[in-house]
Amino acid sequence: MRRLLTACLLPVMLLSACVVVPLPQSGTGGEPVQFLEDPSGAQLNALRQQQGLAALSYSPVLEKVAQGHASDMARMDKLTHTGSDGSQIGDRVKRSGYNMRRAAENVALNGGGLDGAMQGWINSPPHLANMLKPDVSEYGIARSGNYWVMVLARTK
């Protein structure tokens, strides 16, 4: 009975923890750029918990890094880990002032919302491996148009 209750309530709890807040900037096609604030990290942390890993904490700094790259990809209309200035994830995280020991990034081009982006990352072994890294402790997720970015990192 307990497993049945958990199986029924977990998806509802995961979906209720996500909040999307539009900002007054523009992304592709004049759409509002949107930050995804998910302080509980419900989907990500449920996935990690299933694997016996520690939960990650939400980081507004990493969310800003994710938002910057999502907006950059939307402007370029290109799915890539390389920024328009040639930067890689480590460069962008360091530039934010985050004193990183480790950083990883997942990117997606997906019109299916957070659930679609998460499912794509879960179904991709390299992206799943990033989300299950035992040596990261914080995350940020953002999107611009249909471009999604998840940044995972750990401070020194």
Phi and psi restraints in degrees (value plus and minus 20) as a CYANA .aco file:
   2 ARG   PHI     -82.9   -42.9
   2 ARG   PSI     -61.6   -21.6
   3 ARG   PHI     -84.8   -44.8
   3 ARG   PSI     -59.8   -19.8
   4 LEU   PHI     -83.6   -43.6
   4 LEU   PSI     -64.6   -24.6
   5 LEU   PHI     -82.1   -42.1
   5 LEU   PSI     -64.1   -24.1
   6 THR   PHI     -82.4   -42.4
   6 THR   PSI     -64.0   -24.0
   7 ALA   PHI     -83.0   -43.0
   7 ALA   PSI     -52.9   -12.9
   8 CYS   PHI    -102.0   -62.0
   8 CYS   PSI     -58.9   -18.9
   9 LEU   PHI    -104.2   -64.2
   9 LEU   PSI     -50.1   -10.1
  10 LEU   PHI     -77.5   -37.5
  10 LEU   PSI     -68.5   -28.5
  11 PRO   PHI     -80.8   -40.8
  11 PRO   PSI     -57.9   -17.9
  12 VAL   PHI     -84.8   -44.8
  12 VAL   PSI     -64.0   -24.0
  13 MET   PHI     -84.4   -44.4
  13 MET   PSI     -59.8   -19.8
  14 LEU   PHI     -83.0   -43.0
  14 LEU   PSI     -65.7   -25.7
  15 LEU   PHI     -90.3   -50.3
  15 LEU   PSI     -53.9   -13.9
  16 SER   PHI     -93.3   -53.3
  16 SER   PSI     -34.4     5.6
  17 ALA   PHI    -104.9   -64.9
  17 ALA   PSI     -29.0    11.0
  18 CYS   PHI    -114.1   -74.1
  18 CYS   PSI     112.5   152.5
  19 VAL   PHI    -152.0  -112.0
  19 VAL   PSI     110.5   150.5
  20 VAL   PHI    -129.3   -89.3
  20 VAL   PSI     108.4   148.4
  21 VAL   PHI    -140.1  -100.1
  21 VAL   PSI      94.3   134.3
  22 PRO   PHI     -93.0   -53.0
  22 PRO   PSI     126.1   166.1
  23 LEU   PHI    -134.3   -94.3
  23 LEU   PSI     139.4   179.4
  24 PRO   PHI    -102.1   -62.1
  24 PRO   PSI      10.9    50.9
  25 GLN   PHI    -123.3   -83.3
  25 GLN   PSI    -199.1  -159.1
  26 SER   PHI    -147.4  -107.4
  26 SER   PSI     126.9   166.9
  27 GLY   PHI    -129.9   -89.9
  27 GLY   PSI    -162.6  -122.6
  28 THR   PHI     -86.7   -46.7
  28 THR   PSI     121.1   161.1
  29 GLY   PHI      40.3    80.3
  29 GLY   PSI       5.9    45.9
  30 GLY   PHI      53.9    93.9
  30 GLY   PSI     -13.0    27.0
  31 GLU   PHI     -90.3   -50.3
  31 GLU   PSI     130.9   170.9
  32 PRO   PHI     -84.0   -44.0
  32 PRO   PSI     119.0   159.0
  33 VAL   PHI     -93.7   -53.7
  33 VAL   PSI     119.6   159.6
  34 GLN   PHI    -145.9  -105.9
  34 GLN   PSI     111.5   151.5
  35 PHE   PHI    -107.3   -67.3
  35 PHE   PSI     121.9   161.9
  36 LEU   PHI    -125.0   -85.0
  36 LEU   PSI      92.6   132.6
  37 GLU   PHI    -121.7   -81.7
  37 GLU   PSI      93.7   133.7
  38 ASP   PHI    -154.1  -114.1
  38 ASP   PSI      49.9    89.9
  39 PRO   PHI     -76.7   -36.7
  39 PRO   PSI     -47.0    -7.0
  40 SER   PHI    -102.0   -62.0
  40 SER   PSI     -36.3     3.7
  41 GLY   PHI      36.6    76.6
  41 GLY   PSI      18.4    58.4
  42 ALA   PHI     -71.2   -31.2
  42 ALA   PSI     -75.7   -35.7
  43 GLN   PHI     -85.8   -45.8
  43 GLN   PSI     -67.2   -27.2
  44 LEU   PHI     -82.5   -42.5
  44 LEU   PSI     -67.0   -27.0
  45 ASN   PHI     -92.1   -52.1
  45 ASN   PSI     -49.9    -9.9
  46 ALA   PHI     -84.6   -44.6
  46 ALA   PSI     -61.4   -21.4
  47 LEU   PHI     -82.4   -42.4
  47 LEU   PSI     -65.2   -25.2
  48 ARG   PHI     -85.4   -45.4
  48 ARG   PSI     -60.2   -20.2
  49 GLN   PHI     -81.7   -41.7
  49 GLN   PSI     -59.2   -19.2
  50 GLN   PHI     -79.4   -39.4
  50 GLN   PSI     -46.0    -6.0
  51 GLN   PHI    -119.5   -79.5
  51 GLN   PSI     -13.6    26.4
  52 GLY   PHI      56.5    96.5
  52 GLY   PSI       1.9    41.9
  53 LEU   PHI    -120.3   -80.3
  53 LEU   PSI     136.9   176.9
  54 ALA   PHI     -87.5   -47.5
  54 ALA   PSI     128.5   168.5
  55 ALA   PHI     -88.7   -48.7
  55 ALA   PSI     132.3   172.3
  56 LEU   PHI    -118.2   -78.2
  56 LEU   PSI     130.2   170.2
  57 SER   PHI    -116.1   -76.1
  57 SER   PSI     124.4   164.4
  58 TYR   PHI     -90.3   -50.3
  58 TYR   PSI     116.8   156.8
  59 SER   PHI    -145.0  -105.0
  59 SER   PSI      96.5   136.5
  60 PRO   PHI     -83.2   -43.2
  60 PRO   PSI     -48.8    -8.8
  61 VAL   PHI     -86.5   -46.5
  61 VAL   PSI     -66.1   -26.1
  62 LEU   PHI     -88.2   -48.2
  62 LEU   PSI     -50.7   -10.7
  63 GLU   PHI     -84.4   -44.4
  63 GLU   PSI     -60.6   -20.6
  64 LYS   PHI     -84.9   -44.9
  64 LYS   PSI     -57.8   -17.8
  65 VAL   PHI     -82.4   -42.4
  65 VAL   PSI     -65.9   -25.9
  66 ALA   PHI     -81.5   -41.5
  66 ALA   PSI     -62.9   -22.9
  67 GLN   PHI     -84.1   -44.1
  67 GLN   PSI     -61.3   -21.3
  68 GLY   PHI     -80.2   -40.2
  68 GLY   PSI     -63.5   -23.5
  69 HIS   PHI     -93.6   -53.6
  69 HIS   PSI     -57.2   -17.2
  70 ALA   PHI     -81.0   -41.0
  70 ALA   PSI     -64.2   -24.2
  71 SER   PHI     -84.7   -44.7
  71 SER   PSI     -58.8   -18.8
  72 ASP   PHI     -83.5   -43.5
  72 ASP   PSI     -65.9   -25.9
  73 MET   PHI     -82.5   -42.5
  73 MET   PSI     -60.3   -20.3
  74 ALA   PHI     -83.0   -43.0
  74 ALA   PSI     -61.9   -21.9
  75 ARG   PHI     -83.1   -43.1
  75 ARG   PSI     -59.2   -19.2
  76 MET   PHI     -99.6   -59.6
  76 MET   PSI     -36.2     3.8
  77 ASP   PHI      33.9    73.9
  77 ASP   PSI      29.6    69.6
  78 LYS   PHI    -169.6  -129.6
  78 LYS   PSI     110.9   150.9
  79 LEU   PHI    -105.3   -65.3
  79 LEU   PSI      95.9   135.9
  80 THR   PHI    -179.9  -139.9
  80 THR   PSI     135.0   175.0
  81 HIS   PHI    -110.3   -70.3
  81 HIS   PSI     -28.1    11.9
  82 THR   PHI    -119.7   -79.7
  82 THR   PSI     105.3   145.3
  83 GLY   PHI     -90.9   -50.9
  83 GLY   PSI     145.1   185.1
  84 SER   PHI     -82.4   -42.4
  84 SER   PSI     -40.2    -0.2
  85 ASP   PHI    -114.6   -74.6
  85 ASP   PSI     -11.7    28.3
  86 GLY   PHI      67.1   107.1
  86 GLY   PSI     -19.5    20.5
  87 SER   PHI     -91.4   -51.4
  87 SER   PSI     132.1   172.1
  88 GLN   PHI    -131.2   -91.2
  88 GLN   PSI     154.9   194.9
  89 ILE   PHI     -75.3   -35.3
  89 ILE   PSI     -64.1   -24.1
  90 GLY   PHI     -80.4   -40.4
  90 GLY   PSI     -60.0   -20.0
  91 ASP   PHI     -82.2   -42.2
  91 ASP   PSI     -66.4   -26.4
  92 ARG   PHI     -86.9   -46.9
  92 ARG   PSI     -59.8   -19.8
  93 VAL   PHI     -87.0   -47.0
  93 VAL   PSI     -65.6   -25.6
  94 LYS   PHI     -81.7   -41.7
  94 LYS   PSI     -61.8   -21.8
  95 ARG   PHI     -81.2   -41.2
  95 ARG   PSI     -46.9    -6.9
  96 SER   PHI     -94.8   -54.8
  96 SER   PSI     -32.0     8.0
  97 GLY   PHI      74.5   114.5
  97 GLY   PSI     -21.6    18.4
  98 TYR   PHI     -93.5   -53.5
  98 TYR   PSI     102.3   142.3
  99 ASN   PHI    -102.6   -62.6
  99 ASN   PSI      63.6   103.6
 100 MET   PHI    -107.9   -67.9
 100 MET   PSI     125.1   165.1
 101 ARG   PHI    -120.4   -80.4
 101 ARG   PSI     -55.7   -15.7
 102 ARG   PHI    -168.4  -128.4
 102 ARG   PSI     121.6   161.6
 103 ALA   PHI    -165.7  -125.7
 103 ALA   PSI     127.6   167.6
 104 ALA   PHI    -162.7  -122.7
 104 ALA   PSI     138.4   178.4
 105 GLU   PHI    -162.2  -122.2
 105 GLU   PSI     117.7   157.7
 106 ASN   PHI    -135.9   -95.9
 106 ASN   PSI     116.0   156.0
 107 VAL   PHI    -144.2  -104.2
 107 VAL   PSI     132.2   172.2
 108 ALA   PHI    -171.1  -131.1
 108 ALA   PSI     130.4   170.4
 109 LEU   PHI    -137.3   -97.3
 109 LEU   PSI      86.1   126.1
 110 ASN   PHI    -172.2  -132.2
 110 ASN   PSI     109.0   149.0
 111 GLY   PHI    -111.5   -71.5
 111 GLY   PSI     -15.4    24.6
 112 GLY   PHI    -113.0   -73.0
 112 GLY   PSI      -2.0    38.0
 113 GLY   PHI      52.2    92.2
 113 GLY   PSI    -188.4  -148.4
 114 LEU   PHI     -79.2   -39.2
 114 LEU   PSI     -62.6   -22.6
 115 ASP   PHI     -79.8   -39.8
 115 ASP   PSI     -61.5   -21.5
 116 GLY   PHI     -85.6   -45.6
 116 GLY   PSI     -62.8   -22.8
 117 ALA   PHI     -84.2   -44.2
 117 ALA   PSI     -66.4   -26.4
 118 MET   PHI     -81.4   -41.4
 118 MET   PSI     -63.6   -23.6
 119 GLN   PHI     -83.9   -43.9
 119 GLN   PSI     -59.4   -19.4
 120 GLY   PHI     -81.4   -41.4
 120 GLY   PSI     -63.1   -23.1
 121 TRP   PHI     -87.5   -47.5
 121 TRP   PSI     -59.4   -19.4
 122 ILE   PHI     -83.7   -43.7
 122 ILE   PSI     -56.7   -16.7
 123 ASN   PHI    -100.8   -60.8
 123 ASN   PSI     -24.7    15.3
 124 SER   PHI    -128.5   -88.5
 124 SER   PSI      91.8   131.8
 125 PRO   PHI     -71.0   -31.0
 125 PRO   PSI     -63.3   -23.3
 126 PRO   PHI     -86.4   -46.4
 126 PRO   PSI     -57.3   -17.3
 127 HIS   PHI     -91.8   -51.8
 127 HIS   PSI     -60.0   -20.0
 128 LEU   PHI     -80.9   -40.9
 128 LEU   PSI     -62.0   -22.0
 129 ALA   PHI     -79.7   -39.7
 129 ALA   PSI     -59.5   -19.5
 130 ASN   PHI     -80.4   -40.4
 130 ASN   PSI     -65.0   -25.0
 131 MET   PHI     -88.6   -48.6
 131 MET   PSI     -42.3    -2.3
 132 LEU   PHI    -124.3   -84.3
 132 LEU   PSI      -6.1    33.9
 133 LYS   PHI     -83.5   -43.5
 133 LYS   PSI     105.7   145.7
 134 PRO   PHI     -94.4   -54.4
 134 PRO   PSI     -35.1     4.9
 135 ASP   PHI    -120.6   -80.6
 135 ASP   PSI       1.0    41.0
 136 VAL   PHI    -132.9   -92.9
 136 VAL   PSI     133.8   173.8
 137 SER   PHI    -151.5  -111.5
 137 SER   PSI     -31.4     8.6
 138 GLU   PHI    -159.4  -119.4
 138 GLU   PSI     141.4   181.4
 139 TYR   PHI    -167.9  -127.9
 139 TYR   PSI     141.6   181.6
 140 GLY   PHI    -166.0  -126.0
 140 GLY   PSI     123.5   163.5
 141 ILE   PHI    -151.9  -111.9
 141 ILE   PSI     118.1   158.1
 142 ALA   PHI    -172.3  -132.3
 142 ALA   PSI     147.5   187.5
 143 ARG   PHI    -165.2  -125.2
 143 ARG   PSI     138.3   178.3
 144 SER   PHI    -158.6  -118.6
 144 SER   PSI      97.1   137.1
 145 GLY   PHI      40.2    80.2
 145 GLY   PSI    -145.5  -105.5
 146 ASN   PHI    -120.7   -80.7
 146 ASN   PSI      -9.6    30.4
 147 TYR   PHI    -113.0   -73.0
 147 TYR   PSI     103.5   143.5
 148 TRP   PHI    -135.5   -95.5
 148 TRP   PSI     122.9   162.9
 149 VAL   PHI    -157.3  -117.3
 149 VAL   PSI     113.1   153.1
 150 MET   PHI    -138.1   -98.1
 150 MET   PSI     107.0   147.0
 151 VAL   PHI    -134.1   -94.1
 151 VAL   PSI     110.0   150.0
 152 LEU   PHI    -141.7  -101.7
 152 LEU   PSI     116.6   156.6
 153 ALA   PHI    -177.3  -137.3
 153 ALA   PSI     151.1   191.1
 154 ARG   PHI    -159.9  -119.9
 154 ARG   PSI     119.1   159.1
 155 THR   PHI    -100.7   -60.7
 155 THR   PSI     143.7   183.7
